[in-house]
Amino acid sequence: MNGEAPILLNYQSSTPRLSLSEAKIIYNTPFNDLLFRAQSTHRQHFDPNAVQMSRLLSIKTGGCAEDCGYCSQSSHYPTGLKASKLLEVSAVIEEAQNAKDAGATRYCMGAAWRSPKDRDMDALVAMVEGVKALGMESCMTLGMLSEIQASKLAQAGLDYYNHNIDSSERFYPEIITTRSFEDRLDTIETVRAAGIKVCAGGILGMGETVEDRISMLLTLANLPVPPESVPINQLIAIPGSKLANAAPVDPIDFVRTIALARILMPTSHLRLSAGRTEMSDEMQALCFFAGANSIFVGDTLLTADNPGDDHDVSLFHRLGLSPMPLGQA
Ligand code: SF4
């Protein structure tokens, strides 16, 4: 130990659990102490060698009205992405079957919308029902939801809804202006109230400070119920987007952020999400040791590249990792 008594967390409490200064102390402990604590926390709640595998499909690509500065699909930036309409339900289910055959247990469907139109709800409900009929978990990310829309998706059996907060409340307006941080939290609350599990995380490498990253994690951890799934993305700098020239994240800082997320949200699935193509195998191994236990599999993530299945199979073999069975995911 480094001589400091570890700050104890009360995971059962529904009240805010940690202040920014307390979380910063944990983040800044010597790297080995931080990773040991994160891995010890991880082992209390999860099989340390099992990783949940999700697959993500873009069901409606590009032309989005929002101005998220990191996104290839925003109509505010000349990223060169061609917009397309909502996919047919049958095409989505066929892709879900392929994902299941390749070992994925959760199927995530993303649409580039500010929010779904009511006329799209029947198709979205049919997609959820189709994925559930395959015996997979379902997840959607469609932008902001009304209570009625959330309720329809919940009744269809939607397991998870993804809605990232992206960054700290302080830094958020530097990246997105078309909807507020508060809007994001309201959508998360709407989803939670409908009985759908929450997937919410953020992006590192947008020009935010370390304190912003810690603050973002605290916002998630201190929700009345922390998200069941927390994706941590490394920015993929998209040519033409607002963040095309953002400086890369220091890999050690990235691993520290994963470790802090594991300590603050001990029972959440932590997903090493976008940006894995830019990470070495050694960096990913450190992230798994720090408590990451979920990944996206497949060659693409919405519009971005992802390590292919062959690479992940090889990495899992080298690390002795195995896919997490559905019942534990
Ligand atoms: S991140 Fe989502 S909401 Fe933001 S511009 Fe991209 S598709 Fe639209």
Residues whose N, C-alpha, C, O or C-beta is under 5 A from the ligand:
A	BS01	SF4	C64 E66 D67 C68 C71 Q73 S74 A111 A112 W113
